Amino acid sequence: MNRYQPFEWIAAARFMREGMAQTLLIVVGVALGVGVIVFMSALIAGLQSNIIRRTLNYVAPIEIVPPEQVARPQRSDEAGQVAATVQPRSQQLRSIDQWQKVRAQVDEVPGVIAATPVVSGPGFALRGDANKAVNVTGIEPDSYLRVIGLGDKVVAGRLVLGTADIVIGTELAKDLGAGVGDKLRLTTAIGAAETLTVVAIFDFGNKGVNERNVYIALRTAQNLLDLVGGVSSIQIKVGDPFAAELIAQDIESRTGLEADSWIKTNAQFFTAMAAQRLSNTLIRFFVGLTAALGIASVLVVSVVQKSKEIGILRAMGASRGQVLRLFLLQGAFMGLVGSLIGCGIGWLFLLAWRGVARNPDGTPIFIITVEPQLFLMAAVGATLVGTLAAVVPARRAARLDPAVAIRG
């Protein structure tokens, strides 16, 4: 016997070769299971990544807002009883106190990539007889474009904002009949108005956003919304969108202001994503369980069929540990080979999906990025499942009494 080929490897290879039909059946079953797991995992990860990317195109991961105004009781000087209650003013646009200092504090928070001041409020866009209600957003272009991907969504004109310029969406441009270079009048609830020139038109792929949002220079918005020198919010971009809530809590503890993460403001969306991830996990679990039961059943049958051979091996001096390892090697081998073939099948499924799932203009519906770790985890997982599935048959084989096994 070649000392570089241990007894267990030789015996395991011979047993699998003699039961080739069963071995191939299990390897094919494992391969199909791993292929489904790889395909589903990559597909769901790509879908979720695409949804998050599209959502964060026009929504900042974290937004700092001024504290809510509450009713303030006024007490008399002598009796200490409530004389009157001052209610908060409705429709009052509030500013973040000392927002420059707050912004500097935010820049020091770990995980924060960029922070930008924003002034936003309601207004009306007028051109000729057309009049549309809009959400006016005043921005600093340099810092704002680091937080929101507005620059990538411009479909006409150039995003160069002066104090007399405005950027509008495609739907609003259609409703107003306006194009790049045209002028429109922007008014707000306080009666302030400015005539502005359309310098760019954007398309976020969202009709509501394209119809309502307009962007102007920060200083212009401060004048129109009666918030001179102030800002209504500070929007923040973070490196890891899924860590936004933890970073928001850190910001709140440092600044004492309310920081809303997109995770908190989109709770239903995250509930749906969590359900999707749970479904994917359940699919992988049951596919893995099916593969494990298949391997275990084949090896149990193999123990019964090879009981005499096992008895002879034990009589010739093979230890219980060697017999145990013999069957564990079979399970691991079938799991490993099946996983490698399954990774190839999963990759072919993904290539087929990329060729079929396309928009009318030929672009992919969404981009699927396959990480090498996915294939590695699938291979390791299937090998481990195969090994664990072989434990019970292996223990049964190791416990066989040589004399009883030989007599049959």
C-alpha positions in Angstrom: 0.0 0.0 0.0 1.4 3.4 -1.0 2.2 5.3 2.2 1.0 8.5 0.5 -2.5 7.0 0.0 -4.0 6.4 3.4 -6.2 3.3 3.8 -9.4 5.4 4.4 -9.0 7.3 1.1 -8.5 4.1 -0.9 -11.4 2.3 0.7 -13.7 5.4 0.3 -12.8 5.8 -3.4 -13.5 2.1 -4.0 -16.9 2.2 -2.2 -18.0 5.2 -4.1 -16.8 3.7 -7.4 -18.7 0.5 -6.8 -21.8 2.5 -6.0 -21.3 4.9 -8.9 -24.9 5.4 -9.7 -25.8 6.4 -6.2 -22.7 8.6 -5.9 -23.5 10.5 -9.1 -27.1 10.9 -8.1 -26.1 12.5 -4.8 -23.4 14.7 -6.4 -26.0 16.0 -8.9 -28.5 16.6 -6.2 -25.9 18.6 -4.1 -24.8 20.5 -7.3 -28.4 21.6 -8.1 -29.0 22.6 -4.5 -25.8 24.6 -4.4 -26.6 26.2 -7.7 -30.0 27.3 -6.5 -28.4 28.7 -3.3 -25.7 30.6 -5.2 -28.2 32.0 -7.7 -30.8 33.0 -5.1 -28.3 34.6 -2.8 -26.7 36.6 -5.5 -30.1 37.6 -7.0 -31.5 38.8 -3.7 -28.3 40.6 -2.7 -28.3 42.4 -6.0 -32.0 43.3 -5.7 -31.6 44.7 -2.2 -28.4 46.6 -3.2 -30.3 48.1 -6.1 -33.3 49.1 -4.0 -31.0 50.7 -1.4 -28.9 52.5 -4.0 -32.1 53.9 -5.7 -33.5 54.9 -2.4 -30.4 56.7 -1.2 -30.1 58.5 -4.5 -32.5 61.1 -3.3 -32.6 60.4 0.5 -29.7 61.1 2.8 -28.9 58.2 5.1 -29.0 60.5 8.1 -30.7 63.9 8.6 -30.3 66.2 11.6 -33.5 68.3 12.2 -34.3 71.1 14.6 -36.0 70.0 17.9 -39.8 69.9 17.8 -41.6 72.8 19.3 -44.0 72.0 22.2 -46.7 73.9 24.0 -45.1 76.1 26.8 -47.2 76.8 29.9 -46.9 80.4 31.2 -47.1 80.6 35.0 -48.1 83.5 37.2 -45.4 84.9 39.5 -47.3 84.6 42.8 -49.4 81.5 42.8 -47.3 79.4 40.3 -50.5 78.4 38.5 -50.7 78.1 34.7 -52.0 81.4 33.3 -51.8 80.5 29.6 -50.3 78.0 27.2 -48.3 79.2 24.2 -48.9 76.8 21.4 -46.2 76.3 18.7 -46.7 78.4 15.5 -48.0 76.3 12.6 -46.1 76.2 9.4 -43.1 77.8 11.0 -39.8 76.8 9.4 -37.2 76.2 12.1 -33.5 76.5 11.9 -30.7 74.5 13.5 -29.0 76.6 16.1 -25.3 77.2 15.4 -25.5 74.8 12.5 -21.8 75.4 11.4 -20.7 74.1 14.8 -23.0 71.1 14.6 -21.6 70.3 11.1 -18.1 70.4 12.4 -19.1 68.0 15.2 -20.7 65.7 12.7 -17.6 65.6 10.5 -15.7 64.1 13.5 -18.1 61.2 14.0 -16.6 57.8 12.8 -18.4 56.5 9.7 -19.5 59.9 8.4 -18.3 60.6 4.8 -19.9 64.0 4.2 -22.4 66.5 5.7 -24.2 69.2 3.9 -26.6 72.0 5.1 -30.0 72.2 3.5 -32.9 74.6 3.5 -36.2 73.2 2.4 -39.8 74.3 2.4 -43.0 74.5 0.3 -43.3 76.8 -2.6 -45.0 77.3 -6.0 -43.4 77.2 -9.4 -45.1 79.4 -12.0 -44.6 79.8 -15.7 -47.2 81.4 -17.8 -50.6 80.0 -16.8 -49.0 76.9 -15.2 -48.7 76.7 -11.4 -47.3 73.7 -9.6 -46.7 73.1 -5.9 -43.1 72.1 -5.2 -40.6 71.3 -2.5 -37.9 74.0 -2.5 -34.5 72.7 -1.5 -31.6 75.1 -1.1 -28.2 73.4 -1.3 -24.4 74.0 -1.4 -23.6 72.1 -4.6 -20.1 71.0 -3.7 -21.1 69.3 -0.4 -24.6 68.3 -1.4 -23.3 66.3 -4.4 -21.2 64.2 -2.0 -24.3 63.2 -0.1 -27.0 62.9 -2.8 -26.3 61.6 -6.3 -28.0 64.6 -8.0 -25.2 65.1 -10.5 -25.5 61.6 -11.9 -29.2 62.1 -12.6 -29.0 65.3 -14.7 -30.3 64.6 -18.2 -30.2 68.1 -19.6 -28.1 71.2 -18.9 -25.2 71.5 -16.4 -25.5 71.5 -12.6 -23.9 74.9 -11.9 -26.1 76.7 -9.4 -25.8 80.5 -9.1 -28.1 82.6 -7.0 -30.5 83.1 -9.9 -30.5 79.4 -11.1 -32.8 76.5 -10.5 -32.7 72.7 -11.2 -36.0 70.9 -11.9 -37.2 67.4 -12.6 -38.4 66.0 -15.9 -42.0 65.7 -14.8 -42.1 69.3 -13.6 -40.4 70.5 -16.8 -43.1 68.7 -18.8 -45.9 70.2 -16.7 -44.5 73.8 -16.9 -43.4 73.4 -20.5 -39.9 74.5 -19.4 -36.5 73.6 -20.7 -32.9 74.5 -20.0 -32.5 78.3 -20.3 -36.1 79.1 -19.7 -37.2 81.2 -16.8 -39.8 80.5 -14.1 -41.0 82.2 -11.0 -40.7 80.6 -7.6 -42.8 81.9 -4.8 -43.2 80.8 -1.1 -45.9 81.0 1.6 -44.4 84.2 3.1 -44.9 86.0 -0.2 -41.3 86.1 -1.3 -40.6 85.4 -5.0 -37.7 85.1 -7.4 -37.4 84.7 -11.1 -34.9 81.9 -11.8 -33.3 80.4 -14.9 -33.5 76.6 -15.4 -29.9 75.4 -15.7 -30.4 71.6 -15.5 -33.2 69.0 -15.5 -32.8 65.8 -13.5 -34.5 62.3 -13.6 -34.4 60.2 -10.4 -36.6 57.6 -12.0 -39.3 58.5 -9.4 -42.3 60.4 -10.8 -43.1 62.1 -7.4 -39.5 63.3 -6.9 -39.2 64.5 -10.5 -42.5 66.3 -10.2 -42.1 68.0 -6.8 -38.4 68.7 -6.0 -36.6 71.8 -7.2 -33.0 72.8 -6.2 -31.7 76.3 -5.8 -28.7 77.9 -4.2 -28.6 77.8 -0.4 -28.6 81.6 0.0 -31.5 82.1 -2.4 -33.5 79.5 -0.5 -32.7 81.2 2.8 -34.1 84.5 1.5 -37.2 82.9 -0.1 -38.1 80.9 3.0 -37.3 83.6 5.6 -34.4 81.6 7.1 -31.5 84.0 6.5 -28.3 82.5 7.9 -30.1 79.4 9.0 -30.7 75.9 7.7 -33.6 73.5 8.2 -31.6 70.3 8.3 -28.1 68.9 7.9 -28.0 65.8 5.6 -25.3 63.2 6.2 -23.8 60.4 4.1 -22.2 57.4 5.8 -19.9 54.7 4.6 -22.2 51.8 5.7 -25.9 52.5 5.1 -26.9 49.7 7.4 -25.0 51.3 10.2 -26.9 54.5 9.8 -29.0 54.1 12.9 -26.0 53.5 15.2 -24.2 56.5 13.7 -27.3 58.6 14.1 -27.4 57.7 17.8 -23.8 58.7 18.1 -24.6 62.0 16.5 -27.5 62.6 18.8 -25.3 62.0 21.9 -22.6 64.4 20.6 -24.9 67.3 19.4 -28.0 66.9 21.5 -30.1 67.2 18.3 -32.5 64.8 16.7 -30.8 62.7 14.0 -33.2 60.6 11.9 -31.6 57.6 10.0 -33.2 56.3 6.9 -33.6 53.0 8.7 -35.9 54.6 11.2 -37.8 56.6 8.7 -38.3 53.7 6.4 -39.2 51.1 9.0 -41.8 49.3 6.7 -39.2 49.1 4.0 -36.7 47.4 6.3 -39.4 45.1 7.6 -40.0 43.9 4.0 -36.2 43.5 3.4 -35.9 41.5 6.6 -38.7 39.2 5.4 -37.0 38.8 2.1 -33.7 37.9 3.8 -35.6 35.4 6.1 -37.1 33.8 3.0 -33.7 33.4 1.4 -32.3 31.9 4.6 -35.2 29.4 4.8 -34.7 28.4 1.2 -31.0 27.8 1.8 -31.8 25.8 5.0 -34.2 23.5 3.3 -32.1 23.0 0.3 -29.1 22.1 2.6 -31.3 19.8 4.6 -32.5 18.0 1.5 -28.9 17.5 0.3 -27.9 16.3 3.8 -30.7 13.7 3.9 -29.8 12.5 0.5 -26.2 12.0 1.4 -27.1 10.3 4.7 -29.6 7.9 3.0 -27.1 6.8 0.4 -24.4 6.2 3.0 -26.9 4.3 5.2 -27.7 2.0 2.2 -23.9 1.7 1.6 -23.3 0.6 5.2 -25.9 -2.1 4.7 -24.6 -3.2 1.3 -21.0 -3.2 2.4 -21.4 -4.7 5.8 -19.4 -7.8 4.9 -16.6 -5.8 3.4 -16.6 -3.6 6.6 -16.5 -6.8 8.7 -13.5 -8.1 6.7 -11.7 -4.8 7.0 -12.3 -4.9 10.8 -11.1 -8.5 11.0 -7.9 -7.5 9.0 -7.1 -4.9 11.6 -8.9 -1.7 10.5 -9.8 0.3 13.6 -13.2 1.8 14.4 -11.7 5.2 13.8 -10.5 4.2 10.3 -14.0 2.9 9.4 -15.6 6.1 10.8 -13.2 8.3 8.7 -13.9 6.2 5.6 -17.6 7.1 5.6 -17.0 10.7 6.7 -14.6 11.1 3.7 -17.3 9.8 1.3 -19.8 12.4 2.7 -17.2 15.2 2.5 -16.2 14.2 -1.0 -19.7 14.2 -2.4 -20.4 17.5 -0.7 -17.3 19.1 -2.1 -17.6 17.8 -5.7 -21.3 18.7 -5.7 -20.6 22.2 -4.4 -17.9 22.9 -7.1 -20.3 21.8 -9.8 -23.1 23.7 -8.2 -21.1 26.9 -8.1 -20.6 26.5 -11.9 -24.4 25.9 -12.3 -25.1 29.0 -10.2 -22.8 31.1 -12.3 -24.5 29.9 -15.5 -27.9 30.7 -14.0 -26.6 34.3 -13.2 -25.3 34.7 -16.8 -28.6 33.6 -18.2 -30.4 36.0 -15.9 -28.2 38.9 -17.0 -29.0 38.1 -20.6 -32.8 37.9 -20.1 -33.6 40.5 -17.3 -33.1 43.7 -19.3 -34.9 47.0 -19.8 -36.4 47.9 -23.2 -33.3 50.0 -23.9 -31.0 47.0 -23.3 -29.6 48.0 -19.9 -29.8 45.5 -17.0 -32.9 45.7 -14.7 -30.4 45.8 -11.9 -26.7 44.9 -11.5 -25.8 41.7 -9.8 -22.3 41.7 -8.3 -21.1 38.2 -7.4 -18.6 38.1 -4.6 -16.0 35.3 -4.6 -16.8 34.8 -0.9 -20.2 33.5 -2.0 -18.7 30.6 -3.9 -16.2 29.9 -1.1 -19.0 29.8 1.5 -21.1 27.5 -0.7 -18.2 25.1 -1.2 -17.3 25.0 2.5 -20.9 24.8 3.6 -21.8 21.9 1.2 -18.6 20.0 2.3 -19.5 20.5 5.9 -23.1 19.4 5.3 -21.9 16.3 3.5 -19.5 15.5 6.4 -22.2 16.0 9.1 -24.7 13.9 7.1 -22.2 11.1 7.1 -21.8 11.0 10.9 -24.7 8.7 11.7 -23.9 6.1 8.9 -20.2 6.3 9.8 -20.9 5.6 13.5 -23.2 2.7 12.6 -20.5 1.3 10.4 -17.8 1.7 13.0 -19.9 -0.2 15.6 -20.4 -3.2 13.4 -19.1 -6.4 15.0 -16.7 -8.1 12.5 -17.9 -11.6 13.1 -21.6 -10.7 12.8 -20.9 -8.6 9.7 -19.0 -11.4 8.0 -21.7 -14.0 8.7 -24.3 -11.5 7.2 
